[in-house]
Amino acid sequence: MRSTQVCSLASQASAAVARSTVAATAVASRTSCRKTASFPLRAASKLPQTPALARSYATQHQGQSSSSSSSSSSTTSRRRSVTPFNDDGHVPWGELSGGEKTARAAQQTFNLGMVLVGVVLTGGVCYFLFTEVFSPNSKVSNFNRAVDRIKADHRITDLLGDSRKIIAHGEETANKWRRARPIASTERTDSQGEHLVMHFHVEGPRAEGMAYLHLLRRPGQSEFSYQYFYVDVPGHDRIYLEKSVSSAPGDKKGTLFGIKWA
């Protein structure tokens, strides 16, 4: 009886050991299978995916280029067209169309022409001012020198009055400003040289009169010389400040039978 129980216990123990061994073997096989299955996935994940990356980069590059081209085209479309009236030079020459380049060239040509016209006009005004006002041989300079000589001559101041109150002016006009009255003068050129003949009014506290002068600049000379210069005051004899031998009007001497008569 006892031997039978011992045998049954031994058989049970051996069966339990066998079951545990089988279980351990199954667990080990499942673990190895899992490791075997996970390894190819990890290896596959580490492999370089060259075609896919290339396609992704090309797609991204095309998107960027298309966006940049669209932005540039939108910028160009937003820019107003250049015309000769609104061109300020901010748009580079390379970005202009053919018509816009023509418009800019026309505007620059017009601006250059205006500058040249301004230079010519400025030069003309400067030349006129120098020859008519500032030049020592201009009419204004000769007029001023003649007035100074009249004020410095005591014979004239005795008739007209205080030299500081003597006024000289041109012909009578509707303009009440005496300095704006034109001085009557003529200029001519002949074989003798350049002639300048003028007359003007002189007024003082006591009387008034007329001044006459004739200037001549002979060829080769740089300055004018007086042919005559005198002042007529009504009721008084003519006062000569300069007198040439045969150029003073109204004072010529005639000849009869070879005899000079006053």
C-alpha positions as CSV (number, residue, x, y, z in Angstrom):
1,M,0.0,0.0,0.0
2,R,2.7,2.4,0.9
3,S,4.8,1.5,-2.1
4,T,1.8,2.2,-4.3
5,Q,1.4,5.7,-2.7
6,V,5.1,6.4,-3.1
7,C,4.9,5.4,-6.8
8,S,1.9,7.7,-7.4
9,L,3.6,10.6,-5.7
10,A,6.7,10.1,-7.7
11,S,4.7,9.9,-10.9
12,Q,2.9,13.1,-10.0
13,A,6.2,14.9,-9.2
14,S,7.6,13.8,-12.5
15,A,4.5,15.0,-14.3
16,A,4.7,18.4,-12.7
17,V,8.4,18.7,-13.6
18,A,7.6,17.8,-17.1
19,R,4.8,20.4,-17.3
20,S,7.0,23.1,-15.9
21,T,9.7,22.2,-18.4
22,V,7.2,22.4,-21.3
23,A,6.0,25.8,-20.0
24,A,9.5,27.1,-19.7
25,T,10.3,25.9,-23.2
26,A,7.1,27.6,-24.6
27,V,7.9,30.9,-22.9
28,A,11.5,30.8,-24.2
29,S,10.2,30.1,-27.7
30,R,7.7,32.9,-27.6
31,T,10.4,35.3,-26.4
32,S,12.8,34.3,-29.1
33,C,10.0,34.7,-31.7
34,R,9.3,38.2,-30.5
35,K,12.9,39.2,-30.6
36,T,13.2,37.7,-34.1
37,A,10.1,39.6,-35.3
38,S,11.2,43.0,-33.8
39,F,14.7,42.9,-35.3
40,P,13.7,43.1,-38.9
41,L,11.4,46.1,-38.1
42,R,14.2,48.0,-36.4
43,A,16.6,47.2,-39.2
44,A,14.1,48.2,-41.8
45,S,13.5,51.5,-40.0
46,K,17.3,52.3,-40.0
47,L,17.6,51.7,-43.8
48,P,18.0,55.0,-45.9
49,Q,14.8,55.7,-47.8
50,T,16.5,57.6,-50.7
51,P,13.7,57.7,-53.3
52,A,11.1,58.9,-50.9
53,L,13.4,61.6,-49.5
54,A,14.3,62.8,-52.9
55,R,10.6,63.0,-53.9
56,S,9.9,64.9,-50.7
57,Y,12.8,67.4,-51.3
58,A,11.8,67.9,-54.9
59,T,8.2,68.6,-54.0
60,Q,9.3,71.1,-51.2
61,H,11.7,72.9,-53.6
62,Q,9.1,73.2,-56.3
63,G,6.7,74.6,-53.8
64,Q,9.3,77.2,-52.6
65,S,10.2,78.2,-56.2
66,S,6.6,78.5,-57.1
67,S,5.8,80.6,-54.1
68,S,8.8,82.9,-54.8
69,S,7.8,83.3,-58.4
70,S,4.3,84.0,-57.4
71,S,5.4,86.6,-54.9
72,S,7.7,88.3,-57.4
73,S,5.0,88.3,-60.0
74,S,2.6,89.7,-57.5
75,T,5.2,92.4,-56.6
76,T,5.6,93.2,-60.3
77,S,1.9,93.4,-60.7
78,R,1.5,95.6,-57.7
79,R,4.1,98.1,-59.1
80,R,2.6,100.9,-61.1
81,S,3.7,101.4,-64.6
82,V,6.5,104.0,-65.2
83,T,5.5,107.0,-67.3
84,P,7.4,110.2,-68.2
85,F,5.2,112.0,-65.6
86,N,5.5,109.7,-62.5
87,D,9.0,108.2,-62.9
88,D,11.1,109.0,-59.8
89,G,14.0,106.6,-60.6
90,H,13.3,104.1,-57.8
91,V,12.6,101.2,-60.2
92,P,15.9,99.7,-61.5
93,W,16.5,99.9,-65.2
94,G,16.6,96.1,-65.6
95,E,13.0,95.7,-64.2
96,L,11.5,98.2,-66.8
97,S,9.7,97.1,-69.8
98,G,10.5,98.5,-73.3
99,G,7.8,101.1,-73.1
100,E,8.9,102.1,-69.6
101,K,12.5,102.5,-70.7
102,T,11.4,104.7,-73.5
103,A,9.4,106.8,-71.0
104,R,12.3,107.2,-68.7
105,A,14.6,108.1,-71.6
106,A,12.1,110.7,-72.7
107,Q,11.9,112.2,-69.2
108,Q,15.6,112.4,-68.8
109,T,16.0,114.0,-72.2
110,F,13.4,116.6,-71.3
111,N,15.1,117.3,-68.0
112,L,18.5,117.7,-69.7
113,G,17.0,120.0,-72.2
114,M,15.5,122.2,-69.5
115,V,18.8,122.3,-67.7
116,L,20.6,123.4,-70.9
117,V,17.9,126.1,-71.5
118,G,18.3,127.4,-68.0
119,V,22.1,127.6,-68.4
120,V,21.7,129.5,-71.7
121,L,19.2,131.9,-70.2
122,T,21.3,132.5,-67.1
123,G,24.4,133.1,-69.4
124,G,22.3,135.6,-71.5
125,V,21.1,137.5,-68.4
126,C,24.6,137.6,-66.9
127,Y,26.0,138.9,-70.3
128,F,23.3,141.5,-70.5
129,L,23.8,142.7,-67.0
130,F,27.6,143.0,-67.5
131,T,27.4,144.8,-70.9
132,E,24.6,147.1,-69.9
133,V,25.2,147.8,-66.2
134,F,28.5,146.6,-64.8
135,S,30.9,147.0,-67.7
136,P,32.9,150.2,-67.5
137,N,31.9,151.0,-71.1
138,S,28.1,150.4,-70.6
139,K,25.5,153.1,-71.0
140,V,24.7,153.0,-67.3
141,S,28.4,153.4,-66.3
142,N,28.8,156.3,-68.7
143,F,25.6,157.9,-67.5
144,N,26.7,157.7,-63.9
145,R,30.1,159.2,-64.6
146,A,28.5,162.1,-66.6
147,V,26.2,162.8,-63.6
148,D,29.1,162.8,-61.2
149,R,30.9,165.3,-63.4
150,I,27.9,167.5,-63.6
151,K,27.5,167.6,-59.8
152,A,31.2,168.4,-59.5
153,D,31.2,171.4,-61.9
154,H,30.6,174.6,-60.0
155,R,29.3,176.4,-63.1
156,I,26.4,174.0,-63.3
157,T,25.8,173.9,-59.5
158,D,25.6,177.7,-59.5
159,L,22.7,177.5,-61.9
160,L,20.9,174.4,-60.7
161,G,21.6,174.6,-57.0
162,D,23.0,172.2,-54.3
163,S,24.8,169.3,-56.0
164,R,23.4,166.9,-53.4
165,K,19.9,167.7,-54.6
166,I,20.6,167.5,-58.3
167,I,18.7,164.7,-60.0
168,A,19.4,163.2,-63.4
169,H,16.8,161.0,-65.2
170,G,15.7,159.9,-68.7
171,E,12.8,160.8,-70.9
172,E,9.5,161.7,-69.4
173,T,7.1,158.7,-69.2
174,A,3.9,157.8,-67.3
175,N,6.1,156.1,-64.7
176,K,6.5,158.5,-61.8
177,W,9.6,156.8,-60.5
178,R,12.4,158.8,-62.1
179,R,15.0,156.1,-61.9
180,A,12.9,153.9,-64.2
181,R,12.7,156.5,-67.0
182,P,14.7,155.4,-70.0
183,I,17.8,157.3,-71.1
184,A,17.7,158.3,-74.7
185,S,20.7,156.9,-76.4
186,T,21.9,155.7,-79.8
187,E,24.8,153.4,-80.7
188,R,26.4,153.0,-84.1
189,T,29.6,151.8,-85.6
190,D,31.5,153.3,-88.6
191,S,35.0,153.7,-89.9
192,Q,35.9,155.9,-86.9
193,G,34.8,153.3,-84.4
194,E,31.9,152.8,-82.0
195,H,29.7,155.9,-81.2
196,L,27.5,156.4,-78.2
197,V,25.3,159.4,-78.2
198,M,22.9,160.1,-75.3
199,H,21.0,163.0,-73.5
200,F,19.2,163.2,-70.2
201,H,17.5,165.6,-67.9
202,V,19.1,167.3,-64.9
203,E,17.0,169.0,-62.2
204,G,18.1,171.0,-59.2
205,P,16.5,173.2,-56.6
206,R,16.9,176.4,-58.7
207,A,16.5,175.2,-62.3
208,E,16.6,172.3,-64.7
209,G,18.4,171.6,-68.0
210,M,19.5,169.0,-70.5
211,A,22.8,167.2,-70.7
212,Y,24.2,166.0,-74.1
213,L,27.3,163.8,-74.7
214,H,28.9,162.0,-77.5
215,L,31.4,159.2,-76.8
216,L,33.7,157.5,-79.4
217,R,35.8,154.4,-79.0
218,R,38.2,154.1,-81.9
219,P,39.5,150.8,-83.2
220,G,42.1,149.4,-80.9
221,Q,41.0,151.4,-77.9
222,S,39.5,149.9,-74.8
223,E,37.7,152.9,-73.5
224,F,35.4,155.7,-74.9
225,S,36.6,159.2,-75.3
226,Y,34.4,162.3,-75.2
227,Q,33.7,164.1,-78.5
228,Y,31.5,166.6,-76.7
229,F,29.7,166.9,-73.3
230,Y,27.7,170.0,-72.4
231,V,24.7,171.1,-70.4
232,D,22.0,173.5,-71.6
233,V,20.1,175.5,-69.0
234,P,17.3,177.7,-70.4
235,G,18.2,181.4,-70.3
236,H,21.9,180.7,-69.9
237,D,24.9,180.0,-72.1
238,R,25.8,176.5,-72.9
239,I,28.3,175.0,-70.5
240,Y,30.8,172.6,-72.0
241,L,32.5,169.9,-69.9
242,E,34.2,168.3,-72.9
243,K,34.6,169.7,-76.4
244,S,36.3,168.3,-79.5
245,V,37.4,170.6,-82.3
246,S,34.7,169.9,-84.8
247,S,32.2,167.6,-83.2
248,A,30.1,169.9,-80.9
249,P,26.7,170.7,-82.6
250,G,25.6,174.3,-82.9
251,D,29.1,175.6,-82.6
252,K,30.6,174.9,-86.0
253,K,32.4,177.7,-87.9
254,G,31.7,178.2,-91.5
255,T,34.1,179.5,-94.2
256,L,33.6,182.1,-96.8
257,F,36.3,183.0,-99.3
258,G,38.8,181.1,-97.2
259,I,37.9,183.1,-94.1
260,K,36.5,181.3,-91.0
261,W,33.4,183.0,-89.5
262,A,32.1,182.4,-86.1
